[in-house]
Amino acid sequence: MKSMSSSKRILFRTAFYTIGTLLVALWLVPIVIALFTSLKSMDETMSSPRMWAPPKVAIFANFAEVWTKVGMAHYVLNTFIITIPSVVGALLISSLGACALAFCRFRLDKTVLIFFISGMLIPFQMLLIPVYRFSDSMGLINTYPGIILFHIAFQLGFCTFFLRNFMKQIPFSLFEAPRIDWASDFYIYR
């Protein structure tokens, strides 16, 4: 295979970075519009037909007002209370399952993997009523544990599938070598 000439390589890199920069700029447009809107007064927001225009006068007091009057501090705290245990729980459980599916050979390993993949294919909307009824019967409605368990359960399929594919790239000899030295499976996983 012939290598590209120096001028073609420079042209390719220039085109690549130009297109990449334009895509990033396009992706950032809604964020810039949201920032502009947050700095405008309500009168300016409602009267201007161009929402993408920068504010005539930037009003930074809008942020303080949202923090105090709307109670944003409570919402940010809720985000941390829910997100951190959800991420840790989903990663811990799915990485254990992914490790078993990647390195341990057992009879139904492909069936279990297909079970995880098929769980990702079920639309979320089909599960709303059964999940609500189950959560209600268990007393998990409007509780932190209910939301955390909900997030963990709905992320397990994707996380397990993704981590299993990553772990399959690790050479099996790295898993087998500690086993020769009588290391436990959990020690090897850790």
N, C-alpha and C positions, 0 to 999 in steps of 0.2 A: 504494500500500500504506500503510495507516494505521500510524503508529508506536504503540508500546505506551505506555500511560499511566505516569506516574511510580510509582504504587503497584504496578502489575503488574510493572514492571521491577525494583523492589526485592524483590518476592516471588519473582520468577524467579531473581534473583541469590542470594537467601538459600537457596532450594531447591537451586540448582546447587552452591553452596559447601558446604552441609550434606551433600548426597549425595556430593560429591567427597571431603570429609573422612572420611566413613564408609567409603568405598571404600579410601582410603589406610590408614586404621586397620585395616581387615580384611586388607589386603595385608601389613601389618606384623606381624600376629599370629604367624605362624611364626618370624619373626626374634626377637620378644620371647620366645617359648617357648624358642628355642635359647639365647638369652642367659641366661634363668633356669636352664635345665638346665646350662649351663656353669658356673654359680656354685654349684651344689649339690654336696654330697658324694655319693659313689656310693651310700651307704646311704639317703640321703634321696631320691635319684632312683629307686631301685628300690622303696622302700617306699611312696611317695606315689602314690595313684591319679590325682591331679590334676597332670598335668605342667605345666599353665599357671600353677600357683601360684608366687609368688615364693619364693626360698629362705628358710629360717628363719634361716640364717647364711650370708652370702655368703663364699665361699672363692675369693679372687682368686689363690691359689697354684696353682689348676688350670691357669691360662694359662702360668705359668712351667714347670710340670711337662710340659705338652704341648710347649712350645718346646724343652726340654732332653731329656726322655726319649724322646719320639716322633720327634724330629728334624725339627720343623716348619721350622726355618731352611733345611734342604736343600730341602724342598718349595716354600717361598716362592721360593727362588733358581731352582728349576726352572721355576716359573711365569713368572718374568721372562725367563729364557733362551728359553722357548718362545713366550710371548705376544708380546713386542715384535717379533721378526723375523716372526712369522706375520701380525700386523696390518699391519706396514709392507709386507711382500711382497704380501699380498692387496690392500691399497689401491693400491700402485704398479701392479701388473699390471692390476687391474680398472679403475682410472681411465684407464689408457692405452687399454684396449679400449673403455671407455665413451665416451671422447672420440672415438675413431674411429667408433663406431657412432652417435654423436649428430651429429657435424659433417661427416664425410667421406661422400661419396656414392660407392658402388661397387655393383657388380652384385648381390652376394649379401648385402648388409647386413641385410636382413630374415631371411634364412636363418640367418645367424650369430646374430642376436638370438634367434631361435626355438631354436637349438641351446643357447644359454645358459639360456633359460627351461626347456627340456625337461630340462636337467641338474638343475634344482632339483626336478623332479617325481619323480625316481628315489629311492625310499626308501633311506636310508643302509644298512639291513640287507642289501639286495640286493648291495651293493658290498663287504661285509666280506671275503668269501673271495677275490675277485679282487684287492682291494687288499692283503690279507695276502700272497698268493702273489707278487704283483709286488714288494712291499717285501722279502720274504724273498729273492727272486732277485737283487735289487739290493743286498742287504746293509744295508738300512735299518732292520731290526728293532732295537728298543731303542737307537736313536741319536737325538740331538737333530735332525739334519737330516731324518730320516725323519718325525718328528712334525711338524716345522715345515712340510715339504712337504705332508704330509697335510692339515694345517689350511688352508694356502693353497689347495690344490686344491679342497677342499670348500666354501670360501667364495667362490670366484671367480664362480660363476654368479649368486648373489644380489647380491654387491657390484657386478658389472658391470651387471646389470639395474637395480639401485637407482640407481647413479651415472649411468647413461645417461639414465634418466628425469629425474634432477635436471638434467643438462647440457642436455637438450632444452628446458628452461625458459629457458636463457640465450639472449638474442637472437643470431641467426646473424651479424648485422652485427659483433658484438664478435669473432667468430672470423674474419670476412672482412676487416676493416679492417687488421689487421697483415699479412695475406697480401698485400695491395696494396703494402705497404712491404717486400716480399720477406722477411718473417719465415718461418723454417722451421716445420714443423708441431710439432716438439718444443718450440720456443721459445714458440709460441702455447699449447700445452698447459701448459707450465710457468707 
